[in-house]
Amino acid sequence: MVDQLQDTLDSAESSQRAIATNESPVAVFDSFRVRSAGTVTAIHWEGIYCQVVDNAPEPAPTATGFAITVYGDGGDGPGLDDEVAFYAYDISEVTRSLTRTSRQACGPVTSTGAHYRYEAELIDPLRLDESRTYWLSIQALTPNFGTIWGWSGSTSGDGTSRRLADGTMTELDADRAFALYP
């Protein structure tokens, strides 16, 4: 239905909730449209773990689960009051595969990033209409922000995504890596 896993970038944007702390969550959103109405039963996405420590080695994955939300369009970003679907997954319900490691920026430093591909069957199939624009948000549920999880960028799509941090929505100049399957 929608595939933005092609041309995945080495960059990512933090999109996570630290469940054991009072730190503010960060959410990243990417818009999409489907070519024809249909039902989505599976989702794949890519993300990167890194540590904000100069020259840090490849970190172990820390996500204990993922929150996946689909929103309607709000005009210039996601309509946060128009939640179409919400899925919460324990990490045991997600297939995770290490695809590669790379030296890259992690915040203001350079460290080793661990790139993963994820796959999940939707708990309830999602019916999408070709006449609507939707916004997808994927957040890793982590114990804290000691290891950062970022949703990988992609050159597929319209070239932009959004991030909500500390109550402020900003535009990002890359799409996010994901695919929706019937």
N, C-alpha and C positions, 0 to 999 in steps of 0.2 A: 504494500500500500504506500508506505513512505520509507525511503532508505537514504539516510544521511551518514551511513557508516563508511561510505566511499570517501576517499581523500581525507582521512582523519588526520588532524594536526597533532604535533607534539605538545601543543599548549592546551591548557585547561583553565576553567574558572571554578573556584571553590563553591561547592553547593552541598552543604552538610548541616546537620543538627548535632550538637554535642549533648548527648542525653544525660551525662553525669555532671554537667556544670550549668551555671546560669548564663553562659555566653550566648549572645544573640545568634540565632540561626542565619544562614545565608542560603538564598534560593536562586537558582538560575532557571530561566525559561526560554524555550525556543518555539517559534510559531511554525505551524504546518497546515497544509490542506491536503485532502485526499482527492485523487482523480475521479473516483466514483464512490457512491455510498457503499458501505460494507461494514463488516464486523471484524474487529481486531481481537486476536486471541493470544498473541505473544509479542513481546518487546525485547529488543537487544539494544545495548548501549555500551559506550566505552568511557573509562575514567582513569585517572592517574592519582597515585598516592605519592606524596613527597613530604619532606620535613624542612621547615624554615631554619635550617642550620647549614652554614656554608660547608660545602663538600660532604654533606651527609651521604651515607651509603643508601642503597635501595631499602626502603622501609617495608615492613610486613604490613599486609592489609589489616585495617582496623575496623572496617564497617561491620556492625552486628546486624544490619538490615538496611533496607531502602524504603523511602517514601516516594511514591510516584503519583503525581496529580496531573489531571488534564483540566484545563480551564477554557472557557469561551474567550472570545476576543473582546478587549476593553477599548478598542480604538487605536491606542498607541502602545499597546502592551497587553499583558494578560488581564482579563476581567476577574480580579481576585474574588469578587462576589458572585461569580458564575462558574462554580466548580462543577464540572461535568462528571468526573470520576476520581476516586481516590483509592490507591492500593498501598498496603503496607506489607512488606515482606521481611521475614527473618532471613538471615544470610543462608540458612540451610535450604531455603526455597528458591535460591538463585544459583545458577551455574556461573562460576567465575573462572576465567582462564587468563593466566599471565601471557601477554603477547610479546612484550619486549621491555627493556629498560633503556633510559637515555639520560644524558646530562642535560639539564635544563634549568630555567629560572623557576624558583619556588619562592614567591614573594620577592623580597629584595636580594636573595642569595641564589647561588647555583648549587644544586644538589642532584642526586640521582633519582629519577622518577620511575616508578613501577607502573606500567600500562596494563590495564585489565579490560577484558571484554566480558560483559554480563548478559545473561539470557534468563527470562522469566516468562512463564505462562501466566496470563492474566487470570486472576481469581474469578472474576466475572467478565465475560466477553464485553467489549466496548463497541457500541454501534456509532459510526461516524457518518456525517452527511457532507457531501461534496460542496454544498453551498456555504459552509461555515469555515472560518479560520479558527484553529485551536492553538492552545499554548500548552506545551509539555514541561513539567518540572520534575527533575530527579534529584533527590537529596540522599546522601549517605547518612546513616545513623551511626555516629561514632561516640566513643566514651568521652572524648575531649578534642580539642583542636591541636594536640601535640603532633599528630600526623594529619596533614591536609588531604582531603579527597576532592578532586576537581573533575567536573564533567568535561570530557575531551571536546576540543573544537573540531569543526568540519568545514570544508570549503563548499559543500553541497547546500542548497537552499538559497535564501534571500540575502545572506551575508551579515545578518544581525541576530542577536539574541538579547535578553535582558537579565539583570541581576538585581535582586532585592536584598539590601543589607542595611541594618540600622534604620529601617523605615524609608529608605531612599531607593527608588527604582532608577537604574542607569542602563544606557544602551551599550552593548558590547559589539565589537566589529568582527564577529565570527559566529557561525552557526554551531550547534552542538551535535555530537555524533550519536545517532540513534536510528533504529529501524522498527517499523510496525508491520506485523504479519497477520494475514487472515487465519 
